[in-house]
Amino acid sequence: MRFFRYRTRKAPGVELSEQDGVRHLHVGGDKVQSAMRLAAPNELELAYTRCMMGFLLFNPRPERVLMIGLGGGSLAKFIYHRLPWVNTVAVEISEQVLAAARSFFELPPEDERFRVVIGDGAGYVAREEDAFDVILTDGYVECDHGETLVTPMFYDRARLALTRNGILVTNFLTTAPWLDAWLTRMEAAFEGRVLLLEVEPKGNLITFALNGPARKVPWADLKSRAKELEETYGLPFREFVSGLRKHNPHTDRYLNV
């Protein structure tokens, strides 16, 4: 087993570590913010990032994606290389994190399909006029979720920033003390149309808040789409379907959202 950890002059305040062929990003502590397998830099190394791609179950052909929180750029790289028709905007609050992603995690250069904005994600959502099909929110520093990303105002504005059937995807830590309150706020903004997916091994909870009118989604349709997506992207979409939950039990045939 090979392990070492080091600071970088290119991104002061950020630390890197490597173990068994995997490079990790640390910001403000020991917790891993991003991970990249050196032999497969564009794949999703961490389980929670794979689960966040579960939005493809509800929209397999998104055109515009907003990312709040870039980290090492794992999701940005996966979308850039595997969904080449998608236009992605990533909002990152830390210039040091962006510098680390560019220098050490093979972040693609900015072009007509991908750009990075330095700033506060909640403020960007409030100002942006064009609608997004998907908003991916992963705004952690160490174990603290950005306070501006869990307010009722943010959830209301995020819904307005989505297309009619858009999806807000959020990564939470299951140990967050205010998690239930945050979920309640999200459900209020999206009129209860929020699905939960707990990540294995446990520690993260991914939520999918669905915009648009209430509807019933047949489980059979989701399972069929999951099989196709799994064959295309190599991610366990059928496990994602099996793990989807609401606070209220769902029926055997339909997922009520």
ABEGO torsion letter per residue (X at the ends): XBBBBBBBAABBGBBBBBBGGBBBBBBGEABBABBBBAABAABBABAAAAAAAAAAAABABBABBBBBEAEAGAAAAAAAAABAABBBBBBBABAAAAAAAAAAAGBBBBBAABBBBBEBAAAAAAABABBBABBBBBBBBEABBBAAAABAAAAAAAAAABBAABBBBBBBBAABAAAAAAAAAAAAAAGGBBBBBBBOBBGBBBBBBBBEBBBBBBAAAAAAAAAAAAAAAGBBAAAAAAABBBABBBBAABBBX
